[in-house]
Amino acid sequence: MSDRKEKLSCQLRLMAAFKEFSGPAPEGLFTKKEFFIVRLQAIGALLDEFKREKLKELADWLAARLARGALREADLAAFKQSLSQLVSGQDYNAVNAALAGSKELLLQRLSRVQPLSAAEEEKKRPGQFRELALDKLVSAAYTRMAFEGLEKEFTVGRPEEDILEQARARAAKFCSSDTMPLGLDNTMPSNMLNSIEAAAGACFRLLARLKR
């Protein structure tokens, strides 16, 4: 399978998973809460897979550029921008520090980093350090989808399943997933990836807060 087809495969599966999550829950297979959790976890796993593919693509791009000689300023800026959207601040700093070393060290350091996961970030307890950029992205989505209001409705007795159904509907509207481009020459644009990650992270956060 070509690299383009691999990217399309992951893109299609991520889009399908999000549409399934935001669509009607099938009767009898799961409870509505189970459906919410299982489908949300599937989205989280696919987001991580998508980021791993983007990291591999970035590593291949970097290796090709380094084979030609020193990185140009424009290449360096593009590399740092792409990397910052995929990994933790700690991993970003580790790779950035390796820019002053050998090509081999830089590529080795890049090969060891892991994608920053919204699902894992939202497992953290209150007061634990959170990656600032991702926390800001998720917090903005949480506010835009008015999930604080859903929390309040839950505390005054609205059934949890109703809360989660409303959360899925708002996530679908937030992402407008029907606008995703598909095709061998296209990859999911970063703004769409950010929207899905933000919505999924907000749903993970809401689920955690409803357990308190």
LUMSE-908131 format. One record per residue (C-alpha): chain; residue number from 1; residue in three letters; x, y, z. Coordinates in steps of 0.25 Angstrom, whole numbers, plus 5000, padded with zeros to 4 digits. Layout:
LUMSE-908131
["A",NUM,"ALA",[X,Y,Z]],
...
This chain:
LUMSE-908131
["A",1,"MET",[5000,5000,5000]],
["A",2,"SER",[5005,5014,4996]],
["A",3,"ASP",[5008,5025,5007]],
["A",4,"ARG",[4996,5033,5001]],
["A",5,"LYS",[4987,5021,5002]],
["A",6,"GLU",[4991,5018,5016]],
["A",7,"LYS",[4988,5033,5020]],
["A",8,"LEU",[4975,5032,5013]],
["A",9,"SER",[4971,5019,5020]],
["A",10,"CYS",[4974,5025,5033]],
["A",11,"GLN",[4966,5038,5029]],
["A",12,"LEU",[4954,5030,5025]],
["A",13,"ARG",[4954,5022,5037]],
["A",14,"LEU",[4955,5034,5046]],
["A",15,"MET",[4944,5041,5039]],
["A",16,"ALA",[4935,5028,5039]],
["A",17,"ALA",[4938,5027,5054]],
["A",18,"PHE",[4934,5041,5057]],
["A",19,"LYS",[4921,5040,5049]],
["A",20,"GLU",[4917,5027,5056]],
["A",21,"PHE",[4920,5034,5069]],
["A",22,"SER",[4912,5046,5066]],
["A",23,"GLY",[4900,5038,5059]],
["A",24,"PRO",[4889,5030,5065]],
["A",25,"ALA",[4892,5020,5075]],
["A",26,"PRO",[4889,5006,5070]],
["A",27,"GLU",[4878,4999,5078]],
["A",28,"GLY",[4881,4987,5087]],
["A",29,"LEU",[4896,4987,5084]],
["A",30,"PHE",[4901,4996,5096]],
["A",31,"THR",[4894,5005,5106]],
["A",32,"LYS",[4895,5019,5101]],
["A",33,"LYS",[4906,5022,5111]],
["A",34,"GLU",[4914,5010,5107]],
["A",35,"PHE",[4912,5014,5092]],
["A",36,"PHE",[4918,5028,5096]],
["A",37,"ILE",[4930,5022,5103]],
["A",38,"VAL",[4933,5011,5093]],
["A",39,"ARG",[4932,5020,5081]],
["A",40,"LEU",[4940,5032,5087]],
["A",41,"GLN",[4951,5022,5091]],
["A",42,"ALA",[4952,5018,5076]],
["A",43,"ILE",[4953,5032,5072]],
["A",44,"GLY",[4964,5034,5082]],
["A",45,"ALA",[4972,5022,5077]],
["A",46,"LEU",[4970,5027,5062]],
["A",47,"LEU",[4975,5041,5066]],
["A",48,"ASP",[4987,5035,5072]],
["A",49,"GLU",[4989,5026,5059]],
["A",50,"PHE",[4988,5038,5050]],
["A",51,"LYS",[4998,5046,5058]],
["A",52,"ARG",[5008,5034,5057]],
["A",53,"GLU",[5006,5034,5042]],
["A",54,"LYS",[5008,5049,5042]],
["A",55,"LEU",[5021,5048,5051]],
["A",56,"LYS",[5026,5037,5041]],
["A",57,"GLU",[5023,5046,5029]],
["A",58,"LEU",[5031,5058,5036]],
["A",59,"ALA",[5043,5049,5039]],
["A",60,"ASP",[5043,5044,5025]],
["A",61,"TRP",[5042,5059,5020]],
["A",62,"LEU",[5053,5063,5030]],
["A",63,"ALA",[5063,5052,5025]],
["A",64,"ALA",[5061,5056,5011]],
["A",65,"ARG",[5064,5070,5014]],
["A",66,"LEU",[5076,5067,5022]],
["A",67,"ALA",[5081,5058,5011]],
["A",68,"ARG",[5082,5071,5003]],
["A",69,"GLY",[5090,5078,5013]],
["A",70,"ALA",[5087,5088,5025]],
["A",71,"LEU",[5073,5092,5027]],
["A",72,"ARG",[5068,5105,5022]],
["A",73,"GLU",[5062,5115,5031]],
["A",74,"ALA",[5048,5113,5025]],
["A",75,"ASP",[5050,5098,5026]],
["A",76,"LEU",[5054,5099,5040]],
["A",77,"ALA",[5042,5107,5043]],
["A",78,"ALA",[5032,5098,5036]],
["A",79,"PHE",[5038,5086,5043]],
["A",80,"LYS",[5037,5092,5057]],
["A",81,"GLN",[5022,5097,5054]],
["A",82,"SER",[5018,5083,5050]],
["A",83,"LEU",[5025,5076,5061]],
["A",84,"SER",[5019,5085,5072]],
["A",85,"GLN",[5005,5081,5068]],
["A",86,"LEU",[5008,5066,5069]],
["A",87,"VAL",[5016,5064,5082]],
["A",88,"SER",[5017,5068,5096]],
["A",89,"GLY",[5026,5080,5100]],
["A",90,"GLN",[5036,5071,5107]],
["A",91,"ASP",[5038,5063,5094]],
["A",92,"TYR",[5038,5075,5085]],
["A",93,"ASN",[5049,5081,5094]],
["A",94,"ALA",[5057,5068,5093]],
["A",95,"VAL",[5056,5068,5078]],
["A",96,"ASN",[5059,5083,5077]],
["A",97,"ALA",[5071,5081,5085]],
["A",98,"ALA",[5076,5071,5076]],
["A",99,"LEU",[5076,5081,5064]],
["A",100,"ALA",[5090,5085,5069]],
["A",101,"GLY",[5095,5071,5068]],
["A",102,"SER",[5098,5061,5057]],
["A",103,"LYS",[5087,5057,5047]],
["A",104,"GLU",[5088,5043,5052]],
["A",105,"LEU",[5084,5048,5066]],
["A",106,"LEU",[5073,5057,5061]],
["A",107,"LEU",[5066,5046,5053]],
["A",108,"GLN",[5068,5036,5065]],
["A",109,"ARG",[5062,5046,5075]],
["A",110,"LEU",[5050,5049,5066]],
["A",111,"SER",[5048,5034,5064]],
["A",112,"ARG",[5046,5032,5079]],
["A",113,"VAL",[5035,5042,5081]],
["A",114,"GLN",[5021,5038,5083]],
["A",115,"PRO",[5008,5046,5079]],
["A",116,"LEU",[5002,5055,5089]],
["A",117,"SER",[4988,5048,5093]],
["A",118,"ALA",[4976,5056,5097]],
["A",119,"ALA",[4970,5043,5103]],
["A",120,"GLU",[4983,5041,5112]],
["A",121,"GLU",[4983,5056,5115]],
["A",122,"GLU",[4968,5056,5120]],
["A",123,"LYS",[4971,5044,5129]],
["A",124,"LYS",[4980,5053,5138]],
["A",125,"ARG",[4974,5057,5151]],
["A",126,"PRO",[4971,5072,5155]],
["A",127,"GLY",[4984,5079,5158]],
["A",128,"GLN",[4993,5070,5150]],
["A",129,"PHE",[5001,5077,5139]],
["A",130,"ARG",[4994,5077,5125]],
["A",131,"GLU",[5001,5080,5112]],
["A",132,"LEU",[4997,5095,5111]],
["A",133,"ALA",[4994,5096,5096]],
["A",134,"LEU",[4985,5083,5096]],
["A",135,"ASP",[4978,5088,5109]],
["A",136,"LYS",[4975,5101,5102]],
["A",137,"LEU",[4970,5094,5090]],
["A",138,"VAL",[4961,5085,5098]],
["A",139,"SER",[4956,5096,5108]],
["A",140,"ALA",[4952,5105,5096]],
["A",141,"ALA",[4944,5094,5090]],
["A",142,"TYR",[4938,5091,5104]],
["A",143,"THR",[4933,5105,5105]],
["A",144,"ARG",[4928,5106,5091]],
["A",145,"MET",[4920,5094,5092]],
["A",146,"ALA",[4914,5099,5106]],
["A",147,"PHE",[4918,5086,5113]],
["A",148,"GLU",[4919,5094,5126]],
["A",149,"GLY",[4904,5095,5125]],
["A",150,"LEU",[4902,5081,5123]],
["A",151,"GLU",[4910,5078,5135]],
["A",152,"LYS",[4900,5087,5143]],
["A",153,"GLU",[4888,5080,5137]],
["A",154,"PHE",[4894,5067,5142]],
["A",155,"THR",[4896,5072,5156]],
["A",156,"VAL",[4881,5076,5157]],
["A",157,"GLY",[4877,5062,5152]],
["A",158,"ARG",[4876,5062,5137]],
["A",159,"PRO",[4879,5047,5133]],
["A",160,"GLU",[4894,5044,5129]],
["A",161,"GLU",[4890,5037,5116]],
["A",162,"ASP",[4882,5050,5112]],
["A",163,"ILE",[4894,5058,5115]],
["A",164,"LEU",[4903,5049,5107]],
["A",165,"GLU",[4894,5049,5095]],
["A",166,"GLN",[4894,5064,5095]],
["A",167,"ALA",[4909,5064,5096]],
["A",168,"ARG",[4910,5055,5084]],
["A",169,"ALA",[4900,5065,5076]],
["A",170,"ARG",[4908,5077,5080]],
["A",171,"ALA",[4921,5070,5076]],
["A",172,"ALA",[4916,5067,5062]],
["A",173,"LYS",[4912,5081,5060]],
["A",174,"PHE",[4925,5086,5065]],
["A",175,"CYS",[4933,5078,5055]],
["A",176,"SER",[4924,5078,5043]],
["A",177,"SER",[4930,5065,5039]],
["A",178,"ASP",[4923,5065,5025]],
["A",179,"THR",[4933,5076,5020]],
["A",180,"MET",[4945,5067,5022]],
["A",181,"PRO",[4953,5065,5008]],
["A",182,"LEU",[4955,5051,5003]],
["A",183,"GLY",[4964,5047,4992]],
["A",184,"LEU",[4978,5041,4989]],
["A",185,"ASP",[4983,5055,4987]],
["A",186,"ASN",[4977,5060,5000]],
["A",187,"THR",[4980,5059,5015]],
["A",188,"MET",[4972,5064,5026]],
["A",189,"PRO",[4976,5078,5028]],
["A",190,"SER",[4981,5082,5042]],
["A",191,"ASN",[4969,5090,5045]],
["A",192,"MET",[4960,5078,5043]],
["A",193,"LEU",[4969,5069,5051]],
["A",194,"ASN",[4969,5080,5062]],
["A",195,"SER",[4954,5081,5062]],
["A",196,"ILE",[4952,5066,5064]],
["A",197,"GLU",[4963,5065,5075]],
["A",198,"ALA",[4957,5077,5082]],
["A",199,"ALA",[4943,5071,5082]],
["A",200,"ALA",[4948,5057,5086]],
["A",201,"GLY",[4956,5063,5097]],
["A",202,"ALA",[4944,5071,5102]],
["A",203,"CYS",[4936,5059,5102]],
["A",204,"PHE",[4946,5051,5110]],
["A",205,"ARG",[4947,5063,5120]],
["A",206,"LEU",[4932,5063,5121]],
["A",207,"LEU",[4931,5048,5124]],
["A",208,"ALA",[4942,5050,5134]],
["A",209,"ARG",[4934,5061,5141]],
["A",210,"LEU",[4921,5054,5141]],
["A",211,"LYS",[4928,5043,5150]],
["A",212,"ARG",[4931,5053,5161]],
